[in-house]
Amino acid sequence: MIDPTVIGFILLSYMMGSIPSGLYLCKIFKKIDLREHGSKNIGATNAWRICGKGVGIATFLFDLLKGMIPVYLAKMMLGLEVAAFCGFAAVCGHIFPWVLKFKGGKGVATSFAVYTVLYFPLLVFSGAVWLVTFALFRISSLSSIATMVLTVGFAWFYIPDVLFTPVLLINLLVLIRHKENIYRLLCKSEKSL
């Protein structure tokens, strides 16, 4: 029998992940609907491009918090394995938010938040990959794609076994969400930040 507390935490994680931080912050501070500008994505990169550095950073921080809080609570109360699936639920919420008819962001910041709580060395590795790739190419999407691919390799060798499947699912989901960026990168038409 499935523990209703586990189901409750997974639903809470999805609901928190569904909060469209970028959309709300751009509406509050710039009176702009982020879904109508730039890449039309509600994530931190588009918020930065359209509404400025301050709103972009705030979006990134809020997207971190909505992944960290439910996963941290699940880890403390129910253990690492449940927390890992709560992390996957939070990323699903960001990418497929019920409040926006399941059309959300790309899940990068929320993934980083999940890594922070589940296994900090995973965040250190993924953050380093993102920063180095961005420093070399100045393309946010390329940095995110490289991070998701290389993090799976790191996870295979270094993270606890109970975390591998949820981390793999998170990374695959984020990569699928970047399919248009991958196409633009191949066509050399992707924008830099």
C-alpha positions in Angstrom: 0.0 0.0 0.0 1.3 3.5 -0.9 1.9 5.8 2.0 -0.5 8.8 1.7 2.2 11.0 3.3 4.5 10.2 0.4 1.8 11.0 -2.1 1.1 14.2 -0.3 4.7 15.3 -0.4 5.0 14.5 -4.1 1.9 16.5 -4.8 3.2 19.4 -2.6 6.5 19.3 -4.6 4.6 19.4 -7.9 2.4 22.3 -6.7 5.4 24.3 -5.4 7.3 23.6 -8.6 4.3 24.9 -10.6 4.6 28.5 -9.2 5.6 30.5 -12.3 8.1 32.8 -10.7 9.3 34.5 -13.8 5.8 35.2 -15.1 4.8 36.8 -11.8 7.9 38.8 -11.2 7.9 40.3 -14.7 4.2 41.2 -14.3 4.8 42.8 -10.9 8.0 44.8 -11.7 7.8 45.4 -15.4 4.1 44.9 -16.3 5.2 42.4 -19.0 3.7 39.0 -19.8 6.9 37.0 -20.3 4.9 34.5 -22.5 4.6 37.2 -25.1 8.2 38.2 -25.4 11.6 36.8 -26.4 11.6 33.0 -26.3 8.2 33.2 -24.6 9.6 31.0 -21.9 8.9 31.8 -18.2 12.3 30.9 -17.0 15.2 33.0 -15.6 17.1 33.4 -19.0 14.1 34.9 -20.8 13.2 37.0 -17.7 16.8 38.3 -17.7 16.7 39.2 -21.4 13.2 40.8 -21.3 13.0 42.3 -17.8 16.6 42.9 -16.9 19.3 41.4 -14.7 17.5 42.0 -11.4 14.3 40.3 -12.4 16.3 37.5 -14.0 18.3 36.8 -10.9 15.2 37.0 -8.7 13.5 34.5 -11.0 16.5 32.2 -10.7 16.4 32.4 -6.9 12.7 31.8 -6.7 13.0 28.8 -9.0 15.7 27.5 -6.7 13.6 27.9 -3.6 10.5 26.1 -5.1 12.7 23.1 -5.7 14.7 23.2 -2.5 11.9 23.6 0.1 9.7 20.6 -0.7 12.7 18.3 -1.3 14.4 19.4 1.9 11.2 18.8 3.9 10.8 15.3 2.3 14.4 14.4 3.0 14.1 15.4 6.6 10.8 13.6 7.2 10.7 10.7 4.7 14.3 10.0 3.6 16.5 10.4 0.6 14.6 8.2 -1.9 11.3 9.9 -1.4 13.0 13.3 -1.5 14.5 12.3 -4.9 11.1 11.6 -6.4 9.8 14.8 -4.8 12.6 16.6 -6.7 11.4 15.0 -9.9 7.9 16.2 -9.1 9.1 19.8 -8.5 10.9 19.9 -11.8 7.7 18.5 -13.5 5.8 21.2 -11.9 8.1 23.9 -13.2 8.0 22.4 -16.8 4.3 21.5 -16.7 2.6 23.9 -14.3 -1.1 23.3 -13.9 -1.7 27.1 -13.4 -0.4 27.8 -17.0 -2.2 24.9 -18.7 1.0 22.8 -18.4 3.2 25.2 -20.4 6.1 26.2 -18.2 9.9 26.7 -18.1 12.7 24.4 -18.9 13.6 23.2 -15.4 17.3 24.1 -15.1 17.2 26.3 -12.0 14.8 23.9 -10.3 17.0 21.0 -11.2 20.0 22.7 -9.6 17.9 23.3 -6.4 17.0 19.6 -6.3 20.7 18.6 -6.7 21.6 21.0 -3.8 19.4 19.2 -1.4 19.8 15.6 -2.6 23.6 15.4 -3.1 25.6 18.7 -2.9 28.6 17.4 -4.9 26.2 16.9 -7.8 25.3 20.7 -7.6 29.0 21.6 -7.5 29.8 19.5 -10.6 26.7 20.7 -12.6 27.3 24.3 -11.6 30.9 24.1 -12.7 29.9 22.6 -16.1 27.3 25.3 -16.6 29.7 28.1 -15.7 32.6 26.9 -17.8 30.4 26.2 -20.8 28.8 29.7 -20.5 32.2 31.4 -20.0 33.4 29.8 -23.3 30.3 30.2 -25.4 28.0 32.8 -23.7 24.9 30.7 -24.7 22.7 29.7 -21.7 20.9 26.9 -23.5 24.2 25.2 -24.6 25.4 25.5 -21.0 22.2 23.8 -19.7 22.3 21.0 -22.3 26.0 20.3 -21.6 25.2 20.3 -17.9 22.3 17.8 -18.2 24.4 15.4 -20.3 27.6 15.5 -18.3 25.7 15.3 -15.0 24.3 11.9 -15.9 27.8 10.6 -16.3 28.9 12.1 -13.0 25.7 10.6 -11.3 26.4 7.2 -12.7 29.7 6.9 -10.9 29.3 9.1 -7.8 25.8 9.5 -6.4 24.0 7.1 -4.1 22.1 4.4 -6.1 18.7 5.5 -4.9 19.2 8.9 -6.5 20.3 7.8 -10.0 16.9 7.0 -11.5 15.2 10.3 -10.4 18.3 12.3 -11.5 18.3 10.6 -14.9 14.5 11.3 -15.3 15.0 15.0 -14.3 17.9 15.4 -16.8 16.1 13.7 -19.6 13.0 15.8 -19.1 15.1 19.0 -19.1 16.9 17.9 -22.3 13.6 17.1 -24.0 12.4 20.6 -23.0 15.4 22.0 -24.8 14.7 20.3 -28.1 14.0 23.6 -29.9 17.3 25.0 -28.5 19.2 22.0 -29.7 17.7 22.5 -33.2 18.7 26.2 -33.2 22.2 25.3 -31.9 22.6 22.9 -34.8 21.5 25.6 -37.2 23.8 28.1 -35.5 20.9 30.5 -34.8 20.7 30.3 -31.0 20.9 33.6 -29.2 23.6 34.3 -26.6 22.7 36.0 -23.3 
